[in-house]
Amino acid sequence: METWHIVVKGRVQGVGYRVACAGQAGALGINGWVRNRRDGSVEVMAYGPPDRLEALCNWMRRGPPDAQVNALVALPGAGEFEDFDCLPTA
């Protein structure tokens, strides 16, 4: 199991990205959290098997239908999680 810190930029707020991301993470059996950031990006801390984390990143590059992702950065993260939560903007 690994933890990845993922940030996506583009038109990713106001398009249902967080809720869709949480649903995708749940479908993949990934735990962690997602939140909007004040700079307009979306941030994810994801905990799970590397192949499922890669599958989440692949989905995040597309996002929900109204999103337009311009950049995705995934780096090693920290923590182990038991659920996947939508957190308040930070």
N, C-alpha and C positions, 0 to 999 in steps of 0.2 A: 504494500500500500504506500502511496505517495501523496503529498499535498502540493498542489500547484496554485500559485497566485496568478490570476489572469485578468488583464485589463483590455477592454475593447473600446475603440473610439469610432466616431462617426455619428450617424443619426441613430442613436441607441437609447435615447430617453423619450418618453411620451409615445412609444410605439408598442408597449407591452413586452419589452425585452426581458425585464427581470422575471416576470411571472412565467413567460415561456421558457426562460433559462432554468428556473426552478423545476418546472415540469419535465424538461429534458433531463436534468440531473437526476430527478427521481426515477425516471424511466430507465436510466443507466445504472441506478444503484449507487450514485455518488452522493456524499454528504458534504456539508460546508455551508456557505452563504453567498448571497449576491446582494449588491447594493448600488444605487446611483451615487456618483461623485459630483461634487459641486462644479467640477470642470467640464461636465457634460458626458463623461465616460461612464462605463459600467465596470464594476470591480467584482471579481469572484475569487473566493478561496475554496478550492475543491479538493476533496479527500477520497481516494479510491484507487483501484488498480490502474496502472499506467495506460493500458489499452482503452479503458473506459474514459479516462481523462482525455486521451487523444480524441476519442469519439466526441466528447463534449466540446473540445476546441474546434473540431471540424464543424459541428453544428453552430457554434458561436461565431464562426467566420461568416456564416450566412444570416443567422438570427431569424426572428419572425418575419412575416411577409413585408411589413412596412419599414423594417430596419434597413440601414445601409451602413455596413461595417467597412471602415477605411483602414483600420489597423487592429491587430491583436498581438499582445505580448504575453507570453506565458513563462514564468520563472518559478524556481522552487519556492514553496511556501512553508508555513509552519502550522502545526496543530493537527489534532485528530478530532473528528466531529461525528455525532450520532444522528443528526438530522440535516436537512437542507432548508435554510431559512432565508426569507427576504428581509433584509435589515434596512433601517432608515438611512437616508442620504447622509453621507459623511464628507 
